[in-house]
């Protein structure tokens, strides 16, 4: 008898939207060029297996993502590297 086992994916308890504001001065330059950081909730695997995360940031060089040792992840946005002032939503694939 063959039994198929379904591997359930890890999940996050909640995934809030991470918002970054860009404010231009009268000269058109970004006023706050700091790095903004967001840390996600912790991911849990229903079967208790090790979680490995990979990130597809769609080639945006001003955004970095790393997995943390507690199975959360951190996204950092370097506002000084953003050149377009477009209100837009960027989806990160994990």
Secondary structure, DSSP 8 states (H G I E B T S, - for coil): ----------EES----------B-TTSSBS---EEEEE---EE-TT--------B-TT-TTEEEEE-TTS-EEEEEEGGG-----------B-
